[in-house]
Amino acid sequence: MAQMMYVRGIREPLHSPPVLVEKWVHEVLEPDQLSTAKRRFGRAKLTRGTVLLLWGLRIYVLLMIFLIGVQIWNALRA
């Protein structure tokens, strides 16, 4: 199955085999721009204090959204 590649200045897509598209991508991008060249770090291990802080921030944001919604509701009813 051919991949579609768009080239600047040309309106219709170019149909190229996947091998050519992959080769073109490797020629155009620098080595550190390729996703295969990047290291994967995974999820960070958070301390208990950091997890509690993040949950506190989530609750704070939800509370503020609720309070702002109530204020807007009251302003529209008045």
PDB file of N, H, CA, C and O in Angstrom:
ATOM      1  N   MET A   1       0.843  -1.167   0.000  1.00  0.00           N
ATOM      2  CA  MET A   1       0.000   0.000   0.000  1.00  0.00           C
ATOM      3  C   MET A   1       0.892   1.234   0.000  1.00  0.00           C
ATOM      4  O   MET A   1       1.826   1.321   0.796  1.00  0.00           O
ATOM      5  N   ALA A   2       0.621   2.165  -0.862  1.00  0.00           N
ATOM      6  H   ALA A   2      -0.138   2.094  -1.509  1.00  0.00           H
ATOM      7  CA  ALA A   2       1.451   3.350  -1.003  1.00  0.00           C
ATOM      8  C   ALA A   2       1.092   4.412   0.027  1.00  0.00           C
ATOM      9  O   ALA A   2      -0.078   4.598   0.362  1.00  0.00           O
ATOM     10  N   GLN A   3       2.105   5.101   0.522  1.00  0.00           N
ATOM     11  H   GLN A   3       3.055   4.950   0.250  1.00  0.00           H
ATOM     12  CA  GLN A   3       1.911   6.216   1.436  1.00  0.00           C
ATOM     13  C   GLN A   3       1.716   7.483   0.618  1.00  0.00           C
ATOM     14  O   GLN A   3       2.269   7.614  -0.474  1.00  0.00           O
ATOM     15  N   MET A   4       0.923   8.424   1.150  1.00  0.00           N
ATOM     16  H   MET A   4       0.474   8.318   2.037  1.00  0.00           H
ATOM     17  CA  MET A   4       0.750   9.691   0.459  1.00  0.00           C
ATOM     18  C   MET A   4       1.690  10.702   1.085  1.00  0.00           C
ATOM     19  O   MET A   4       1.780  10.816   2.308  1.00  0.00           O
ATOM     20  N   MET A   5       2.391  11.436   0.230  1.00  0.00           N
ATOM     21  H   MET A   5       2.318  11.343  -0.763  1.00  0.00           H
ATOM     22  CA  MET A   5       3.340  12.427   0.680  1.00  0.00           C
ATOM     23  C   MET A   5       2.982  13.745   0.006  1.00  0.00           C
ATOM     24  O   MET A   5       2.781  13.783  -1.208  1.00  0.00           O
ATOM     25  N   TYR A   6       2.901  14.828   0.780  1.00  0.00           N
ATOM     26  H   TYR A   6       3.065  14.797   1.766  1.00  0.00           H
ATOM     27  CA  TYR A   6       2.594  16.126   0.208  1.00  0.00           C
ATOM     28  C   TYR A   6       3.875  16.934   0.073  1.00  0.00           C
ATOM     29  O   TYR A   6       4.687  16.986   0.997  1.00  0.00           O
ATOM     30  N   VAL A   7       4.051  17.560  -1.076  1.00  0.00           N
ATOM     31  H   VAL A   7       3.391  17.518  -1.826  1.00  0.00           H
ATOM     32  CA  VAL A   7       5.226  18.364  -1.340  1.00  0.00           C
ATOM     33  C   VAL A   7       4.782  19.804  -1.505  1.00  0.00           C
ATOM     34  O   VAL A   7       3.765  20.078  -2.142  1.00  0.00           O
ATOM     35  N   ARG A   8       5.541  20.720  -0.934  1.00  0.00           N
ATOM     36  H   ARG A   8       6.367  20.497  -0.417  1.00  0.00           H
ATOM     37  CA  ARG A   8       5.199  22.131  -1.017  1.00  0.00           C
ATOM     38  C   ARG A   8       5.143  22.573  -2.476  1.00  0.00           C
ATOM     39  O   ARG A   8       6.051  22.285  -3.256  1.00  0.00           O
ATOM     40  N   GLY A   9       4.071  23.272  -2.838  1.00  0.00           N
ATOM     41  H   GLY A   9       3.333  23.505  -2.205  1.00  0.00           H
ATOM     42  CA  GLY A   9       3.924  23.784  -4.192  1.00  0.00           C
ATOM     43  C   GLY A   9       3.159  22.850  -5.112  1.00  0.00           C
ATOM     44  O   GLY A   9       2.786  23.250  -6.215  1.00  0.00           O
ATOM     45  N   ILE A  10       2.919  21.627  -4.693  1.00  0.00           N
ATOM     46  H   ILE A  10       3.223  21.302  -3.797  1.00  0.00           H
ATOM     47  CA  ILE A  10       2.170  20.670  -5.508  1.00  0.00           C
ATOM     48  C   ILE A  10       0.858  20.380  -4.803  1.00  0.00           C
ATOM     49  O   ILE A  10       0.841  20.038  -3.620  1.00  0.00           O
ATOM     50  N   ARG A  11      -0.245  20.519  -5.536  1.00  0.00           N
ATOM     51  H   ARG A  11      -0.231  20.797  -6.497  1.00  0.00           H
ATOM     52  CA  ARG A  11      -1.566  20.385  -4.925  1.00  0.00           C
ATOM     53  C   ARG A  11      -1.970  18.931  -4.674  1.00  0.00           C
ATOM     54  O   ARG A  11      -2.563  18.638  -3.636  1.00  0.00           O
ATOM     55  N   GLU A  12      -1.671  18.032  -5.578  1.00  0.00           N
ATOM     56  H   GLU A  12      -1.189  18.270  -6.422  1.00  0.00           H
ATOM     57  CA  GLU A  12      -2.111  16.650  -5.409  1.00  0.00           C
ATOM     58  C   GLU A  12      -1.053  15.843  -4.658  1.00  0.00           C
ATOM     59  O   GLU A  12       0.138  16.143  -4.743  1.00  0.00           O
ATOM     60  N   PRO A  13      -1.486  14.832  -3.933  1.00  0.00           N
ATOM     61  CA  PRO A  13      -0.528  14.026  -3.167  1.00  0.00           C
ATOM     62  C   PRO A  13       0.315  13.147  -4.085  1.00  0.00           C
ATOM     63  O   PRO A  13      -0.138  12.710  -5.143  1.00  0.00           O
ATOM     64  N   LEU A  14       1.528  12.903  -3.663  1.00  0.00           N
ATOM     65  H   LEU A  14       1.896  13.258  -2.804  1.00  0.00           H
ATOM     66  CA  LEU A  14       2.414  11.983  -4.373  1.00  0.00           C
ATOM     67  C   LEU A  14       2.292  10.612  -3.725  1.00  0.00           C
ATOM     68  O   LEU A  14       2.340  10.495  -2.500  1.00  0.00           O
ATOM     69  N   HIS A  15       2.139   9.597  -4.522  1.00  0.00           N
ATOM     70  H   HIS A  15       2.100   9.692  -5.517  1.00  0.00           H
ATOM     71  CA  HIS A  15       2.030   8.238  -4.001  1.00  0.00           C
ATOM     72  C   HIS A  15       3.406   7.579  -4.100  1.00  0.00           C
ATOM     73  O   HIS A  15       3.960   7.413  -5.187  1.00  0.00           O
ATOM     74  N   SER A  16       3.935   7.214  -2.948  1.00  0.00           N
ATOM     75  H   SER A  16       3.485   7.349  -2.065  1.00  0.00           H
ATOM     76  CA  SER A  16       5.264   6.599  -2.891  1.00  0.00           C
ATOM     77  C   SER A  16       5.194   5.342  -2.059  1.00  0.00           C
ATOM     78  O   SER A  16       4.402   5.261  -1.120  1.00  0.00           O
ATOM     79  N   PRO A  17       6.010   4.360  -2.389  1.00  0.00           N
ATOM     80  CA  PRO A  17       6.054   3.161  -1.552  1.00  0.00           C
ATOM     81  C   PRO A  17       6.612   3.509  -0.168  1.00  0.00           C
ATOM     82  O   PRO A  17       7.416   4.434  -0.044  1.00  0.00           O
ATOM     83  N   PRO A  18       6.200   2.786   0.863  1.00  0.00           N
ATOM     84  CA  PRO A  18       6.651   3.088   2.232  1.00  0.00           C
ATOM     85  C   PRO A  18       8.163   3.100   2.407  1.00  0.00           C
ATOM     86  O   PRO A  18       8.686   3.840   3.240  1.00  0.00           O
ATOM     87  N   VAL A  19       8.862   2.293   1.633  1.00  0.00           N
ATOM     88  H   VAL A  19       8.437   1.692   0.956  1.00  0.00           H
ATOM     89  CA  VAL A  19      10.320   2.236   1.763  1.00  0.00           C
ATOM     90  C   VAL A  19      10.933   3.575   1.353  1.00  0.00           C
ATOM     91  O   VAL A  19      11.858   4.065   2.001  1.00  0.00           O
ATOM     92  N   LEU A  20      10.416   4.163   0.273  1.00  0.00           N
ATOM     93  H   LEU A  20       9.665   3.766  -0.254  1.00  0.00           H
ATOM     94  CA  LEU A  20      10.929   5.453  -0.178  1.00  0.00           C
ATOM     95  C   LEU A  20      10.589   6.556   0.804  1.00  0.00           C
ATOM     96  O   LEU A  20      11.399   7.452   1.041  1.00  0.00           O
ATOM     97  N   VAL A  21       9.404   6.497   1.373  1.00  0.00           N
ATOM     98  H   VAL A  21       8.746   5.769   1.180  1.00  0.00           H
ATOM     99  CA  VAL A  21       8.995   7.506   2.340  1.00  0.00           C
ATOM    100  C   VAL A  21       9.886   7.432   3.573  1.00  0.00           C
ATOM    101  O   VAL A  21      10.343   8.459   4.074  1.00  0.00           O
ATOM    102  N   GLU A  22      10.132   6.229   4.061  1.00  0.00           N
ATOM    103  H   GLU A  22       9.761   5.394   3.654  1.00  0.00           H
ATOM    104  CA  GLU A  22      10.982   6.055   5.235  1.00  0.00           C
ATOM    105  C   GLU A  22      12.405   6.531   4.956  1.00  0.00           C
ATOM    106  O   GLU A  22      13.024   7.169   5.807  1.00  0.00           O
ATOM    107  N   LYS A  23      12.919   6.227   3.783  1.00  0.00           N
ATOM    108  H   LYS A  23      12.416   5.709   3.091  1.00  0.00           H
ATOM    109  CA  LYS A  23      14.261   6.658   3.414  1.00  0.00           C
ATOM    110  C   LYS A  23      14.324   8.174   3.344  1.00  0.00           C
ATOM    111  O   LYS A  23      15.299   8.778   3.792  1.00  0.00           O
ATOM    112  N   TRP A  24      13.276   8.802   2.778  1.00  0.00           N
ATOM    113  H   TRP A  24      12.484   8.311   2.414  1.00  0.00           H
ATOM    114  CA  TRP A  24      13.217  10.254   2.658  1.00  0.00           C
ATOM    115  C   TRP A  24      13.194  10.903   4.045  1.00  0.00           C
ATOM    116  O   TRP A  24      13.867  11.907   4.276  1.00  0.00           O
ATOM    117  N   VAL A  25      12.424  10.329   4.957  1.00  0.00           N
ATOM    118  H   VAL A  25      11.877   9.513   4.770  1.00  0.00           H
ATOM    119  CA  VAL A  25      12.342  10.878   6.312  1.00  0.00           C
ATOM    120  C   VAL A  25      13.699  10.799   6.992  1.00  0.00           C
ATOM    121  O   VAL A  25      14.112  11.752   7.652  1.00  0.00           O
ATOM    122  N   HIS A  26      14.401   9.681   6.842  1.00  0.00           N
ATOM    123  H   HIS A  26      14.065   8.906   6.305  1.00  0.00           H
ATOM    124  CA  HIS A  26      15.712   9.519   7.467  1.00  0.00           C
ATOM    125  C   HIS A  26      16.743  10.465   6.855  1.00  0.00           C
ATOM    126  O   HIS A  26      17.667  10.890   7.548  1.00  0.00           O
ATOM    127  N   GLU A  27      16.607  10.802   5.577  1.00  0.00           N
ATOM    128  H   GLU A  27      15.856  10.457   5.013  1.00  0.00           H
ATOM    129  CA  GLU A  27      17.533  11.729   4.944  1.00  0.00           C
ATOM    130  C   GLU A  27      17.275  13.166   5.375  1.00  0.00           C
ATOM    131  O   GLU A  27      18.217  13.946   5.514  1.00  0.00           O
ATOM    132  N   VAL A  28      16.020  13.524   5.588  1.00  0.00           N
ATOM    133  H   VAL A  28      15.255  12.890   5.476  1.00  0.00           H
ATOM    134  CA  VAL A  28      15.658  14.908   5.884  1.00  0.00           C
ATOM    135  C   VAL A  28      15.898  15.253   7.346  1.00  0.00           C
ATOM    136  O   VAL A  28      16.389  16.340   7.650  1.00  0.00           O
ATOM    137  N   LEU A  29      15.559  14.345   8.254  1.00  0.00           N
ATOM    138  H   LEU A  29      15.160  13.462   8.007  1.00  0.00           H
ATOM    139  CA  LEU A  29      15.661  14.641   9.678  1.00  0.00           C
ATOM    140  C   LEU A  29      17.057  14.372  10.222  1.00  0.00           C
ATOM    141  O   LEU A  29      17.774  13.487   9.755  1.00  0.00           O
ATOM    142  N   GLU A  30      17.414  15.161  11.218  1.00  0.00           N
ATOM    143  H   GLU A  30      16.831  15.880  11.598  1.00  0.00           H
ATOM    144  CA  GLU A  30      18.660  14.926  11.935  1.00  0.00           C
ATOM    145  C   GLU A  30      18.486  13.666  12.797  1.00  0.00           C
ATOM    146  O   GLU A  30      17.354  13.299  13.113  1.00  0.00           O
ATOM    147  N   PRO A  31      19.566  13.006  13.179  1.00  0.00           N
ATOM    148  CA  PRO A  31      19.438  11.777  13.969  1.00  0.00           C
ATOM    149  C   PRO A  31      18.682  11.955  15.280  1.00  0.00           C
ATOM    150  O   PRO A  31      17.930  11.067  15.682  1.00  0.00           O
ATOM    151  N   ASP A  32      18.873  13.105  15.961  1.00  0.00           N
ATOM    152  H   ASP A  32      19.484  13.826  15.635  1.00  0.00           H
ATOM    153  CA  ASP A  32      18.182  13.284  17.238  1.00  0.00           C
ATOM    154  C   ASP A  32      16.720  13.674  17.074  1.00  0.00           C
ATOM    155  O   ASP A  32      15.991  13.723  18.065  1.00  0.00           O
ATOM    156  N   GLN A  33      16.268  13.952  15.855  1.00  0.00           N
ATOM    157  H   GLN A  33      16.860  13.912  15.050  1.00  0.00           H
ATOM    158  CA  GLN A  33      14.870  14.272  15.614  1.00  0.00           C
ATOM    159  C   GLN A  33      14.015  13.028  15.382  1.00  0.00           C
ATOM    160  O   GLN A  33      12.789  13.110  15.448  1.00  0.00           O
ATOM    161  N   LEU A  34      14.615  11.915  15.121  1.00  0.00           N
ATOM    162  H   LEU A  34      15.611  11.848  15.067  1.00  0.00           H
ATOM    163  CA  LEU A  34      13.875  10.684  14.880  1.00  0.00           C
ATOM    164  C   LEU A  34      13.382  10.116  16.202  1.00  0.00           C
ATOM    165  O   LEU A  34      14.132  10.061  17.177  1.00  0.00           O
ATOM    166  N   SER A  35      12.138   9.699  16.237  1.00  0.00           N
ATOM    167  H   SER A  35      11.528   9.744  15.445  1.00  0.00           H
ATOM    168  CA  SER A  35      11.584   9.177  17.486  1.00  0.00           C
ATOM    169  C   SER A  35      12.261   7.873  17.901  1.00  0.00           C
ATOM    170  O   SER A  35      12.309   7.551  19.088  1.00  0.00           O
ATOM    171  N   THR A  36      12.778   7.133  16.947  1.00  0.00           N
ATOM    172  H   THR A  36      12.739   7.394  15.982  1.00  0.00           H
ATOM    173  CA  THR A  36      13.454   5.884  17.303  1.00  0.00           C
ATOM    174  C   THR A  36      14.791   6.147  17.973  1.00  0.00           C
ATOM    175  O   THR A  36      15.296   5.289  18.695  1.00  0.00           O
ATOM    176  N   ALA A  37      15.376   7.324  17.746  1.00  0.00           N
ATOM    177  H   ALA A  37      14.966   8.021  17.159  1.00  0.00           H
ATOM    178  CA  ALA A  37      16.670   7.637  18.336  1.00  0.00           C
ATOM    179  C   ALA A  37      16.526   8.195  19.748  1.00  0.00           C
ATOM    180  O   ALA A  37      17.516   8.284  20.474  1.00  0.00           O
ATOM    181  N   LYS A  38      15.332   8.565  20.146  1.00  0.00           N
ATOM    182  H   LYS A  38      14.528   8.493  19.556  1.00  0.00           H
ATOM    183  CA  LYS A  38      15.140   9.166  21.459  1.00  0.00           C
ATOM    184  C   LYS A  38      15.020   8.094  22.529  1.00  0.00           C
ATOM    185  O   LYS A  38      14.441   7.032  22.303  1.00  0.00           O
ATOM    186  N   ARG A  39      15.575   8.387  23.690  1.00  0.00           N
ATOM    187  H   ARG A  39      16.045   9.250  23.874  1.00  0.00           H
ATOM    188  CA  ARG A  39      15.492   7.451  24.804  1.00  0.00           C
ATOM    189  C   ARG A  39      14.150   7.599  25.491  1.00  0.00           C
ATOM    190  O   ARG A  39      13.627   8.707  25.612  1.00  0.00           O
ATOM    191  N   ARG A  40      13.604   6.514  25.932  1.00  0.00           N
ATOM    192  H   ARG A  40      14.029   5.614  25.834  1.00  0.00           H
ATOM    193  CA  ARG A  40      12.347   6.518  26.670  1.00  0.00           C
ATOM    194  C   ARG A  40      12.663   6.455  28.151  1.00  0.00           C
ATOM    195  O   ARG A  40      13.424   5.595  28.594  1.00  0.00           O
ATOM    196  N   PHE A  41      12.082   7.362  28.916  1.00  0.00           N
ATOM    197  H   PHE A  41      11.463   8.061  28.556  1.00  0.00           H
ATOM    198  CA  PHE A  41      12.354   7.405  30.336  1.00  0.00           C
ATOM    199  C   PHE A  41      11.246   6.781  31.165  1.00  0.00           C
ATOM    200  O   PHE A  41      11.485   6.381  32.304  1.00  0.00           O
ATOM    201  N   GLY A  42      10.043   6.689  30.622  1.00  0.00           N
ATOM    202  H   GLY A  42       9.850   7.015  29.697  1.00  0.00           H
ATOM    203  CA  GLY A  42       8.931   6.133  31.376  1.00  0.00           C
ATOM    204  C   GLY A  42       8.398   7.128  32.385  1.00  0.00           C
ATOM    205  O   GLY A  42       8.737   8.310  32.346  1.00  0.00           O
ATOM    206  N   ARG A  43       7.567   6.648  33.284  1.00  0.00           N
ATOM    207  H   ARG A  43       7.291   5.687  33.316  1.00  0.00           H
ATOM    208  CA  ARG A  43       6.977   7.506  34.295  1.00  0.00           C
ATOM    209  C   ARG A  43       7.960   7.750  35.433  1.00  0.00           C
ATOM    210  O   ARG A  43       8.744   6.875  35.803  1.00  0.00           O
ATOM    211  N   ALA A  44       7.896   8.959  35.974  1.00  0.00           N
ATOM    212  H   ALA A  44       7.259   9.669  35.673  1.00  0.00           H
ATOM    213  CA  ALA A  44       8.751   9.296  37.109  1.00  0.00           C
ATOM    214  C   ALA A  44       8.148   8.720  38.383  1.00  0.00           C
ATOM    215  O   ALA A  44       6.929   8.655  38.534  1.00  0.00           O
ATOM    216  N   LYS A  45       9.002   8.314  39.274  1.00  0.00           N
ATOM    217  H   LYS A  45       9.993   8.367  39.151  1.00  0.00           H
ATOM    218  CA  LYS A  45       8.548   7.825  40.582  1.00  0.00           C
ATOM    219  C   LYS A  45       8.356   9.035  41.489  1.00  0.00           C
ATOM    220  O   LYS A  45       9.320   9.718  41.835  1.00  0.00           O
ATOM    221  N   LEU A  46       7.106   9.297  41.875  1.00  0.00           N
ATOM    222  H   LEU A  46       6.323   8.742  41.594  1.00  0.00           H
ATOM    223  CA  LEU A  46       6.802  10.457  42.694  1.00  0.00           C
ATOM    224  C   LEU A  46       6.754  10.071  44.165  1.00  0.00           C
ATOM    225  O   LEU A  46       6.331   8.974  44.529  1.00  0.00           O
ATOM    226  N   THR A  47       7.196  10.999  44.995  1.00  0.00           N
ATOM    227  H   THR A  47       7.539  11.891  44.700  1.00  0.00           H
ATOM    228  CA  THR A  47       7.134  10.749  46.428  1.00  0.00           C
ATOM    229  C   THR A  47       5.692  10.917  46.904  1.00  0.00           C
ATOM    230  O   THR A  47       4.854  11.474  46.195  1.00  0.00           O
ATOM    231  N   ARG A  48       5.420  10.436  48.096  1.00  0.00           N
ATOM    232  H   ARG A  48       6.101   9.984  48.672  1.00  0.00           H
ATOM    233  CA  ARG A  48       4.071  10.530  48.659  1.00  0.00           C
ATOM    234  C   ARG A  48       3.628  11.989  48.789  1.00  0.00           C
ATOM    235  O   ARG A  48       2.467  12.311  48.537  1.00  0.00           O
ATOM    236  N   GLY A  49       4.553  12.868  49.182  1.00  0.00           N
ATOM    237  H   GLY A  49       5.496  12.606  49.386  1.00  0.00           H
ATOM    238  CA  GLY A  49       4.243  14.292  49.314  1.00  0.00           C
ATOM    239  C   GLY A  49       3.869  14.929  47.982  1.00  0.00           C
ATOM    240  O   GLY A  49       2.954  15.750  47.917  1.00  0.00           O
ATOM    241  N   THR A  50       4.574  14.552  46.925  1.00  0.00           N
ATOM    242  H   THR A  50       5.318  13.885  46.978  1.00  0.00           H
ATOM    243  CA  THR A  50       4.285  15.098  45.598  1.00  0.00           C
ATOM    244  C   THR A  50       2.929  14.630  45.106  1.00  0.00           C
ATOM    245  O   THR A  50       2.178  15.411  44.522  1.00  0.00           O
ATOM    246  N   VAL A  51       2.607  13.362  45.336  1.00  0.00           N
ATOM    247  H   VAL A  51       3.218  12.728  45.810  1.00  0.00           H
ATOM    248  CA  VAL A  51       1.308  12.821  44.927  1.00  0.00           C
ATOM    249  C   VAL A  51       0.190  13.545  45.677  1.00  0.00           C
ATOM    250  O   VAL A  51      -0.824  13.907  45.081  1.00  0.00           O
ATOM    251  N   LEU A  52       0.374  13.757  46.990  1.00  0.00           N
ATOM    252  H   LEU A  52       1.198  13.463  47.474  1.00  0.00           H
ATOM    253  CA  LEU A  52      -0.633  14.485  47.770  1.00  0.00           C
ATOM    254  C   LEU A  52      -0.776  15.921  47.283  1.00  0.00           C
ATOM    255  O   LEU A  52      -1.888  16.444  47.212  1.00  0.00           O
ATOM    256  N   LEU A  53       0.331  16.557  46.950  1.00  0.00           N
ATOM    257  H   LEU A  53       1.234  16.132  47.007  1.00  0.00           H
ATOM    258  CA  LEU A  53       0.289  17.913  46.421  1.00  0.00           C
ATOM    259  C   LEU A  53      -0.485  17.969  45.104  1.00  0.00           C
ATOM    260  O   LEU A  53      -1.306  18.866  44.910  1.00  0.00           O
ATOM    261  N   LEU A  54      -0.234  17.032  44.208  1.00  0.00           N
ATOM    262  H   LEU A  54       0.433  16.304  44.366  1.00  0.00           H
ATOM    263  CA  LEU A  54      -0.935  17.002  42.924  1.00  0.00           C
ATOM    264  C   LEU A  54      -2.437  16.761  43.115  1.00  0.00           C
ATOM    265  O   LEU A  54      -3.252  17.385  42.435  1.00  0.00           O
ATOM    266  N   TRP A  55      -2.808  15.862  44.035  1.00  0.00           N
ATOM    267  H   TRP A  55      -2.146  15.356  44.588  1.00  0.00           H
ATOM    268  CA  TRP A  55      -4.227  15.632  44.303  1.00  0.00           C
ATOM    269  C   TRP A  55      -4.865  16.875  44.924  1.00  0.00           C
ATOM    270  O   TRP A  55      -6.014  17.200  44.624  1.00  0.00           O
ATOM    271  N   GLY A  56      -4.128  17.563  45.781  1.00  0.00           N
ATOM    272  H   GLY A  56      -3.195  17.300  46.025  1.00  0.00           H
ATOM    273  CA  GLY A  56      -4.637  18.809  46.348  1.00  0.00           C
ATOM    274  C   GLY A  56      -4.876  19.857  45.279  1.00  0.00           C
ATOM    275  O   GLY A  56      -5.877  20.572  45.317  1.00  0.00           O
ATOM    276  N   LEU A  57      -3.960  19.951  44.325  1.00  0.00           N
ATOM    277  H   LEU A  57      -3.147  19.370  44.294  1.00  0.00           H
ATOM    278  CA  LEU A  57      -4.138  20.898  43.219  1.00  0.00           C
ATOM    279  C   LEU A  57      -5.339  20.526  42.357  1.00  0.00           C
ATOM    280  O   LEU A  57      -6.076  21.405  41.912  1.00  0.00           O
ATOM    281  N   ARG A  58      -5.542  19.240  42.118  1.00  0.00           N
ATOM    282  H   ARG A  58      -4.943  18.525  42.479  1.00  0.00           H
ATOM    283  CA  ARG A  58      -6.705  18.803  41.337  1.00  0.00           C
ATOM    284  C   ARG A  58      -8.005  19.192  42.031  1.00  0.00           C
ATOM    285  O   ARG A  58      -8.930  19.703  41.401  1.00  0.00           O
ATOM    286  N   ILE A  59      -8.060  18.942  43.334  1.00  0.00           N
ATOM    287  H   ILE A  59      -7.308  18.526  43.845  1.00  0.00           H
ATOM    288  CA  ILE A  59      -9.263  19.278  44.097  1.00  0.00           C
ATOM    289  C   ILE A  59      -9.474  20.794  44.099  1.00  0.00           C
ATOM    290  O   ILE A  59     -10.603  21.264  43.965  1.00  0.00           O
ATOM    291  N   TYR A  60      -8.389  21.559  44.250  1.00  0.00           N
ATOM    292  H   TYR A  60      -7.471  21.177  44.359  1.00  0.00           H
ATOM    293  CA  TYR A  60      -8.471  23.019  44.227  1.00  0.00           C
ATOM    294  C   TYR A  60      -9.017  23.510  42.893  1.00  0.00           C
ATOM    295  O   TYR A  60      -9.888  24.379  42.869  1.00  0.00           O
ATOM    296  N   VAL A  61      -8.528  22.978  41.799  1.00  0.00           N
ATOM    297  H   VAL A  61      -7.820  22.272  41.819  1.00  0.00           H
ATOM    298  CA  VAL A  61      -8.995  23.400  40.474  1.00  0.00           C
ATOM    299  C   VAL A  61     -10.474  23.079  40.304  1.00  0.00           C
ATOM    300  O   VAL A  61     -11.230  23.910  39.802  1.00  0.00           O
ATOM    301  N   LEU A  62     -10.897  21.883  40.714  1.00  0.00           N
ATOM    302  H   LEU A  62     -10.283  21.207  41.121  1.00  0.00           H
ATOM    303  CA  LEU A  62     -12.316  21.528  40.596  1.00  0.00           C
ATOM    304  C   LEU A  62     -13.181  22.443  41.466  1.00  0.00           C
ATOM    305  O   LEU A  62     -14.264  22.849  41.046  1.00  0.00           O
ATOM    306  N   LEU A  63     -12.718  22.766  42.660  1.00  0.00           N
ATOM    307  H   LEU A  63     -11.838  22.435  43.002  1.00  0.00           H
ATOM    308  CA  LEU A  63     -13.456  23.669  43.536  1.00  0.00           C
ATOM    309  C   LEU A  63     -13.564  25.058  42.914  1.00  0.00           C
ATOM    310  O   LEU A  63     -14.630  25.672  42.958  1.00  0.00           O
ATOM    311  N   MET A  64     -12.484  25.554  42.341  1.00  0.00           N
ATOM    312  H   MET A  64     -11.618  25.056  42.305  1.00  0.00           H
ATOM    313  CA  MET A  64     -12.507  26.875  41.709  1.00  0.00           C
ATOM    314  C   MET A  64     -13.426  26.888  40.490  1.00  0.00           C
ATOM    315  O   MET A  64     -14.126  27.874  40.261  1.00  0.00           O
ATOM    316  N   ILE A  65     -13.434  25.818  39.712  1.00  0.00           N
ATOM    317  H   ILE A  65     -12.865  25.017  39.898  1.00  0.00           H
ATOM    318  CA  ILE A  65     -14.344  25.737  38.562  1.00  0.00           C
ATOM    319  C   ILE A  65     -15.788  25.791  39.042  1.00  0.00           C
ATOM    320  O   ILE A  65     -16.622  26.474  38.447  1.00  0.00           O
ATOM    321  N   PHE A  66     -16.080  25.069  40.121  1.00  0.00           N
ATOM    322  H   PHE A  66     -15.403  24.515  40.604  1.00  0.00           H
ATOM    323  CA  PHE A  66     -17.431  25.081  40.674  1.00  0.00           C
ATOM    324  C   PHE A  66     -17.797  26.474  41.171  1.00  0.00           C
ATOM    325  O   PHE A  66     -18.888  26.963  40.875  1.00  0.00           O
ATOM    326  N   LEU A  67     -16.906  27.124  41.921  1.00  0.00           N
ATOM    327  H   LEU A  67     -16.020  26.728  42.161  1.00  0.00           H
ATOM    328  CA  LEU A  67     -17.199  28.452  42.452  1.00  0.00           C
ATOM    329  C   LEU A  67     -17.369  29.491  41.351  1.00  0.00           C
ATOM    330  O   LEU A  67     -18.242  30.353  41.449  1.00  0.00           O
ATOM    331  N   ILE A  68     -16.566  29.425  40.324  1.00  0.00           N
ATOM    332  H   ILE A  68     -15.857  28.724  40.244  1.00  0.00           H
ATOM    333  CA  ILE A  68     -16.709  30.353  39.198  1.00  0.00           C
ATOM    334  C   ILE A  68     -18.028  30.100  38.479  1.00  0.00           C
ATOM    335  O   ILE A  68     -18.710  31.042  38.074  1.00  0.00           O
ATOM    336  N   GLY A  69     -18.389  28.826  38.321  1.00  0.00           N
ATOM    337  H   GLY A  69     -17.836  28.061  38.650  1.00  0.00           H
ATOM    338  CA  GLY A  69     -19.676  28.504  37.705  1.00  0.00           C
ATOM    339  C   GLY A  69     -20.841  29.070  38.502  1.00  0.00           C
ATOM    340  O   GLY A  69     -21.790  29.597  37.923  1.00  0.00           O
ATOM    341  N   VAL A  70     -20.777  28.965  39.840  1.00  0.00           N
ATOM    342  H   VAL A  70     -20.006  28.537  40.310  1.00  0.00           H
ATOM    343  CA  VAL A  70     -21.832  29.518  40.695  1.00  0.00           C
ATOM    344  C   VAL A  70     -21.894  31.032  40.544  1.00  0.00           C
ATOM    345  O   VAL A  70     -22.986  31.596  40.468  1.00  0.00           O
ATOM    346  N   GLN A  71     -20.758  31.693  40.499  1.00  0.00           N
ATOM    347  H   GLN A  71     -19.871  31.235  40.561  1.00  0.00           H
ATOM    348  CA  GLN A  71     -20.735  33.149  40.349  1.00  0.00           C
ATOM    349  C   GLN A  71     -21.315  33.579  38.998  1.00  0.00           C
ATOM    350  O   GLN A  71     -22.056  34.558  38.916  1.00  0.00           O
ATOM    351  N   ILE A  72     -20.973  32.843  37.950  1.00  0.00           N
ATOM    352  H   ILE A  72     -20.371  32.048  38.016  1.00  0.00           H
ATOM    353  CA  ILE A  72     -21.545  33.155  36.625  1.00  0.00           C
ATOM    354  C   ILE A  72     -23.049  32.929  36.653  1.00  0.00           C
ATOM    355  O   ILE A  72     -23.803  33.746  36.124  1.00  0.00           O
ATOM    356  N   TRP A  73     -23.501  31.834  37.261  1.00  0.00           N
ATOM    357  H   TRP A  73     -22.889  31.170  37.690  1.00  0.00           H
ATOM    358  CA  TRP A  73     -24.934  31.534  37.356  1.00  0.00           C
ATOM    359  C   TRP A  73     -25.664  32.657  38.105  1.00  0.00           C
ATOM    360  O   TRP A  73     -26.729  33.098  37.673  1.00  0.00           O
ATOM    361  N   ASN A  74     -25.100  33.115  39.212  1.00  0.00           N
ATOM    362  H   ASN A  74     -24.235  32.757  39.563  1.00  0.00           H
ATOM    363  CA  ASN A  74     -25.710  34.186  39.987  1.00  0.00           C
ATOM    364  C   ASN A  74     -25.714  35.504  39.216  1.00  0.00           C
ATOM    365  O   ASN A  74     -26.681  36.262  39.301  1.00  0.00           O
ATOM    366  N   ALA A  75     -24.649  35.787  38.465  1.00  0.00           N
ATOM    367  H   ALA A  75     -23.864  35.171  38.396  1.00  0.00           H
ATOM    368  CA  ALA A  75     -24.591  37.017  37.694  1.00  0.00           C
ATOM    369  C   ALA A  75     -25.607  37.015  36.553  1.00  0.00           C
ATOM    370  O   ALA A  75     -26.168  38.059  36.218  1.00  0.00           O
ATOM    371  N   LEU A  76     -25.843  35.855  35.960  1.00  0.00           N
ATOM    372  H   LEU A  76     -25.388  35.007  36.232  1.00  0.00           H
ATOM    373  CA  LEU A  76     -26.808  35.793  34.846  1.00  0.00           C
ATOM    374  C   LEU A  76     -28.248  35.857  35.358  1.00  0.00           C
ATOM    375  O   LEU A  76     -29.128  36.344  34.649  1.00  0.00           O
ATOM    376  N   ARG A  77     -28.498  35.381  36.556  1.00  0.00           N
ATOM    377  H   ARG A  77     -27.783  34.986  37.133  1.00  0.00           H
ATOM    378  CA  ARG A  77     -29.864  35.408  37.107  1.00  0.00           C
ATOM    379  C   ARG A  77     -30.243  36.793  37.616  1.00  0.00           C
ATOM    380  O   ARG A  77     -31.429  37.120  37.639  1.00  0.00           O
ATOM    381  N   ALA A  78     -29.283  37.616  38.023  1.00  0.00           N
ATOM    382  H   ALA A  78     -28.320  37.350  38.005  1.00  0.00           H
ATOM    383  CA  ALA A  78     -29.585  38.916  38.615  1.00  0.00           C
ATOM    384  C   ALA A  78     -30.010  39.950  37.589  1.00  0.00           C
ATOM    385  O   ALA A  78     -30.295  41.093  37.946  1.00  0.00           O
TER     386      ALA A  78
END
